[in-house]
Amino acid sequence: MEHTDVAVIGGGQSGLATAHALLRRGLRPVVLEASSTTAGSWPRYYDSLTLFSPARYSSLPGMPFPGADRDRYPHRDEVVDYLAAYAGRLDAEIRTGCRVTAVRRTGGGFEVELGGVGKLSARAVVAASGSFGRPHRPALPGFEEFAGQVLHSADYRSTAPFADRRVVVVGAGNSAVQIAAELAKTARVTLATREPVKFAAQRILGRDLHFWLTRTRLDTAPLGRLLPRPPAQPVLDDGRYRAALAAGRPERRPLFTGTQGAKISWPGGEREEVDVVVLATGYRPDLPYLAHLDGALDAAGRPRHREGIATGVPGLAFVGLEWQRSLSSNSLRGVGRDADRIARRLAAGFRETTGSGRS
């Protein structure tokens, strides 16, 4: 059976940053990516998506985000190109079209099953597959029998299919507000939320918010210990989205109370027919391949870890989890810090058992 130091599962931003960090510490990773590209979930995000952080704060270790304007907010396709270029510069084995179906414990480490096309043994495993493959669809009041069209924001691409339709977007985060405001240009849209939308200024005293997060070190503070559950994050706004909601484009309402057929019931008793409901309700870690590892996941499929190190499975680690260690843990600007920390811990473990690896 083929053997490697570390099997890195996922070839998006988290997996690439992890491979870079492992190589710096003298370990030879194999990156296993289920899709055909090394851009993670970015190619599948909606067409108009732009980063919330400027280019100067949107780089992986060792390669600045390209472009002369360091203060611009890069488009989705720029990120795809950047990640492909980053992968091309890595001196690591990256296998695309290689889906991991199971990871099992063996006496000397792990056995990684590769979708019916073979197996790989590894001394350590880093789960860096993100969450895009597991869209969260929460239980909503009376929603089980809704007869209209339902899709998750993971399936949304552009406004074209929704022109002149009645649409309800559920969610209060950045994606929910962005999608609802975009759809409101061509459709009749309501943003349905449990609580009022909270906004944070994109720029403060002439500087992007990320400048201040970096300057105050809030971006890197180990808040994951203090906030085990991700809090509701405010919508970053330069004023456009707050103005759109104030103008009713989209309108904002409290979450509906039930459905009957294709009709939705609003608080207060009003009922109306709705064509489409878009669930912009986030994602959960996508880790089904760890189901055979006792202690790796809890009953809800969430990873058991402390700042990315699995608490019950020696040699297993995670990179790219939301609030893994800080508020930037699952972002381009922050994932490299967590990846380096994980690589350092794995290399230390290797030295303890074999005397190999470098610091």
N, C-alpha and C positions, 0 to 999 in steps of 0.2 A: 504494500500500500504506500502511496506517495505520502511524504512527511514534510511539514513546514514548522517553523517556529510558532508563528501566529496566524490563524485564519481570521481575516477581517471580513465580516459579513455585511455587505453594502458598499457600493462604489460611488456614492454621492459625496457631498461635502464632508460628512463625518468620517466616512471610510477613507477618503483621500487624505484628510488631515491626520488620521490615525496612522496610515501607512508612512507618511512623511516623518512623524514623530518616532515610529519604531525604527525606521532606517537610520535616523540620527543616533540611535542608541545601540546600533550594531545588530539589530534583529531583522530577520528576513520574513516579511509578511507575504501572504497571498491574499489578494483582494477578490472577493467573490460577489459579483453583481448580477442580479436576476435579469435586468433589462439589457438592452443592446447598447446602452451608452453609459458613460461615467459622469452623468449629470444629475443622478438621483431623481427626485420628483420634479425638478424644475421644468422640464419640457412639458409636463402635464398640468401646470398651473394655468390660470385663465390668461387670456391674451394680453390684457392691459396691465398686468401686474408689474409694479416697480418696487424696488427695495425701499424699506423705510429708513435705511441708513445710507449716507453718502458713500461714494466709491472709496474714499480714503479710510472708511471704517468697515469695509466689506471684503477684506482679503483673508485668504488662508495663509499660514506661515510659509515664508520663503518666496512669495510671489505677489507683489502688489497688484491690485485691480487695475487694468490698463485704462488709458485715456488721459487726455490733458486736463480735463475738468474734474478735479478731485472732489468737488462739492456737488456734483450731479447725483441723481438717484437712478442707478442703473436699471434698465429694463430686464424682464425675465430672460429674453434671448441673449442678452449680454452675459448674464450669469451662466447660462448653458455653455456658451463659448469659452468663458473663463475656466469653468470646471474641466472641460475637455482639454484645454491647453495645459492646465495644471496636471492632469493625469498623464499627459504626454511627456511632461518633464520629470516625472517620478521614475526612479530606477527601481520599480517594483513590478512584480507580476500581477497583472490585473486581468481577470477573466470575466468577460461580459457574457450574457446569456447563460449564466451559471447559477441556477436557483438552489439555495440550501433548503432542504426539506426537513432535516433533523440533525440535532447535535446530541451525541451520547457520550457519557463518561467512560473512559477506559482506564486501565491501570496507570498508564504513563501520561495521560492527558485527555484528549477528546478525539472522537471519531465524527467527522462531518460528512453527512450524506448529501450528494450533489444531484438531486432530482432524477435518480434512476440511471445516471451516467457514470457512476463511480463514487468512491469515497476518498477522504483525505484525513490523515491524522495530524494533529496539531498539539503542541504543548500548551497553548493558550488560545482562547477565542475572544474576539471583541465583536459584540453585536452593535453594528452601526447602521442598521437598516432603516432608521427613521420611523415615521408613523403614517406616511401618506397612503400606505396600503390598507390602513384600518380607519376609515372615516367614522367619526362618532355620530351615532344617530340616537339621541336621547329619547327617553319616554316622554311624550308630550300629551297634555290632557285631551282625551277622546280622539286621538289622532290615528288609532289603529285602523279605523274604517274609512279614512279619507279617500275619496274616489278620484280626486284630481291627480295631476302629475306631481311626483315627489323626486327631487334629486338633491344630492349633497353638493356643496361647493366644489368638491373634488371633481365633479363632472361638468362644472360650468366652464365655458370657454369665452363666449361673447354674447352680446345682446341680440344677435340676429334671430335666433329662434323664438324670441319672446316679444317681438314688436306687437303693440296694441293688446297685450294680454294682461290679465289681472294676476299679479305676482305678490306673494308674501315671502320675505326673506326672514328667517329666524336666526337670531344671534346678535351680539352687541360688540363683537371684536372688530379688528381692523378689516378682515376680509368681508365680514357681513356688511359693514358700512360702505366699503368700497364697491362691492357688487350691487348693493341696493341703490346707491347713488348713480352708478353707471346704468343700471336697468331703468331707472326713473326717467332717463332721457327718451326712451322709446316705449315704455310700458307704464301701467298704473301700479305703483309699488307701495307696499307697506313694510316697514321694518318692525318685526315683532320681537320684543325683548322682555325678559323678566323684570329688569331694572332699567332706569334711564341710562342712556349711553354716556359714558365718561370719556372726556377728551383730555389729551395732553398736548401742549404746544409743540409743534415740530421745531420751532426756532425760539430761542430765549436770548434776549439781549444781542440779537444779530448772529447768534451761533446755533448750529443744529444741536438738538438735544443730545446726540451721541458725543459731542464735544464735552458737554458737562458731565455725562455719565463716565466718560474716560477720565476727565480731570479730577473728579471726586472719587474715582475708583469704585463707584457703585456698580459699574458694569462687571467688575471682577470679584466683588465681595462674595464670600461663600454663603450666600443666603439660602442655598438648598437645605442646609441643616435646620434653619429656622422656619422655612416655609415648605414643608414636605408636600403640600398640595399647591399647584400653581394658582395664584390668585387671579381674579379678573383683571386683565390689563387694559389700560385706557387706550383709546384710539388716537394714534398720532395724527395731527391735523395742522395744516397751515392756514386753516380758516375756511377752506372750501366745504368740508363735510359738515361742520357745524352750521354753516350758512344754508346748505342744501336741506338739512333737517328742519331748520327754522322756517324755511320756505315751503315745507311739505313735499319736497322732491328728493327723497321719499318722505312720506309721512311716517311717524313713529307711533306705535300703539303698544300697550301691554299685551303680553302673550295671550293668544286666543284660549278659550275655555273648553272648546269641544268642536266636533264636526258631525255633519250628517250628509252623507253622499259627498258631493263636491262643495258643500257649503261649510263655512267656518263661522263659529259663534264667538263674538267678541265680548269682553266684559261689559255689562250693561244690557245685554240681551240682543244686540244687533246681529243679524245673520246675513251673510252674503256669499255668493258663489265665487270661487277662486280657481283659476286655471292651474297655477303652478305654485308649489311651496319649495323654496330653496333652503336647505339646512346648512347654514354656515356655522356649524357647531363644533368645529375642531376635529382633532384626531386623537388616537390613543396609540401607544407603542405597538409596533407590528412585529411580534416576536413568536409566531407559532412554532418555529423550528426549535424553540427551547422547551417545549412542553414535555419532552422526555427527560429533562434534567431536574431531578428532585431538588427543590429549594430555589430554583432560578426565578420562578414567577409565583405571584400570589394567586388566589382563587379567581381574580378578575383578569388575569393575564398581564398584570403590571410587574415590571422587574423588581426583584428584591435587591437593593443595592445601597451602598453608602457612597455618595459622590462618585458613582460610576463603577465602583468595585463591588462585585456580587458578594453578598453577605453569607451565602450558604454554599457557594460553589467555587472553590479555589481555582484560579486560572481563568475565570470568566470575568469579563468587564463589559461596560457599556459606554458608548460615546454618542452624543447627539440627542440625549433625552431633554425634554423641556424641564427647566429648572434643575438640571442634573447637579449643578453646583452653584450656578449664578444665573442671573436673568438673561445672559447672553449665551447660555450653554448650547442651545440648538440653533445658533445663527452663524453666518459666515464669519462675523467678527469675533465670535467667542469660542467656537468649537475647537480651534487649534489649541487653546490653553488647556481645555479638558483632555484633549488627545495627548498632549505632552505629559500631563500628569499621569494618565493611565499608562503610557509607554514607560515612564520612569518606574512606576510600581511593578510592571511586568518584568522589566529588565532586572530590577532588584531581586525579584523572586527567582528569576533564572540563575542569577549569580549565587544565590543561597543554595540552590540544588545542584548546580553543575560548575559554578565558577566561571561561566561564560557571560557575555554581554558587557557593555561599557556604559559608564554613567555620562 
